[in-house]
């Protein structure tokens, strides 16, 4: 039986998280996608996530298989949504979600998002927001599979993103 553990990332996780992100960047670039590149996300972003205490991993039988920044204090870009959120309540947001190359296609991304839902619900948060690029088809499919509703577009320095929300 597979045993997953959702936990805060620690410094010793950095090399594997960095590899997960580098592999994800390489996949995106090879597919001609525009969301991530060699300068984002990197270990610098993960270290900043760790410093903010928002870096989380999903571990399977002792191996880190997914990473994401799980933020409970909002996302400023979400204040200017071109569209409508489902709710006005406090929300959890996840950035920089990536799944290990060896764990692709095994439902790990869905497990990570479900773990975030349980974590947020345990803190009394009833909404989960997330955004992704228009050409990140794997993430768009995952969000649909996990029950997220499309709410509109958000704008970042690097361009607009499709924004989604799920009530939890």
N, C-alpha and C positions, 0 to 999 in steps of 0.2 A: 504494500500500500504506500502510495506517495504521501510524504509528509511535508507540507509547506509551512514556513515560518515567515511572518511579516514582522519586520523589526527596523529600528533605526540603524542607519549605516554607521560604521565605525571606521577609524583611520585605516585599519588593516584591510578593509574592503576596497579601498581606493584603486589598487591595481586592476582588480576584476571589473569594477564599475567603469573604469577608464576604457578597458578593452571592450566591454559591452557597448559603450557609447561610440567608440571608434569604429567598431564593426557596423553599427547602425548607420553612422555617417557614410561609411564606404558603400553600404547597400543603397542608401538614398542617392548618392552621387552617381553610382553605376546605373541607377534607374532614371537618371535625369531629373530627380526631384530637387526642389528648391528650399525646403524647410531648414535643413541643417547643412553645415559645411565644416571645413577643417578648423574653423575658429569658434564654432558653437555646435554642441556643447563640448566642453573639455574638462579636464581635471580642475581647472580654476573655478568653473561653475559648480562642480561637485563639492569642492572645498568650501565655497561660499554657502552652499546648501547645508553642509555639515555645521558651519559656524552659526547658521540661523536655526539649526536643529530641525530641519525639514527634509533631510536626506533619508530615504527609506529603501530597503531592499526586500525582495522576496527570495527566500532561501529554500532549496529543495534538497533534502538529505545532505545538508552541510555545504551545498554549493549555491552561491549567489546566482540567480537566474533572471532577475529583473531589477531595475532601478527606477526611481522617480522621486521628484521633489514634491512632498505633500504639504501644502500651504494652507493654514487655517485663518490667516489674517487678510485674506482678499488678494485681488489682482487689480491694480489701478486701471489697466487697459479695459477691464470689464465695465467700468463706470460709463464708458462711451460706446456701448454696444449699438451697432446699427441693426436694430431688431428689438425683440422683447424676451427677457428672461421669463422663465416659468414662475419664479417667486422673487420676493424681496428679502428673503431671510438670509441668515449667515450661511456661508457655504465653504466647502473644501474645494481646493483646486489642485490639480496635479500638472506639473511641468516636467519635461525631459524624461518621459517614460520610454524605456527601451528594454527589450528582452534579449537575453543571451542567444548567440548564434545556435548553440547546441539545443536550446529549448524552444526554438521556433516551431510553430504549428502544433503545440501541445496544450494550448489553452492557458498558457502562463500569463499573457497579457490580461485576459479576463479575470484570472485569479488575483492578479495584482489590483485591478480596479475594484473587485469585490472586497478585498482586504481593506482598501482605502475607505470604502463605504462603511464597513463595520467599525473601523477606527473612528471615523467622523461621527457616526451615530452614537458611539460610546461617549463622545464629547458633547452630545446634545445638538449636533449639526444635522439639519434635514435636507441639505441640498449639496449636490456635487456638480461643479462646473469644470469644463475642460475645453481646450481649443486645439485645432490642428490645421495644417496646411491643406489647401484644396486638392493637392495631388498626393496626399498621404493616404492612399486607398486602403492599406492594411489597417490604419488607425480608424479611418472612417467606417470601415466594416465592423471593427471591434466595438466602436461606440454604438452603432446600430444594434449589434448583437446583445450588448449589455443594457439596452433600454434607454439610451440617452436621446433627447429630442434636440433637433437643430433649432437654434434660437436667433442666429444672425451672424454678423461679422464683427470682429474686433481688429483694431489696428495696432501694430507694433512698428518699431523702427525698421524691422526687416520685411514689413509688408502685412497684408491683412490675413486673418485666419478665420476659419469657420468655428463658431462657438456653440457649445452644447451644454445642456443641463439635464440632470436627473434628480428627481426628488427621492430621498432615501428615508 
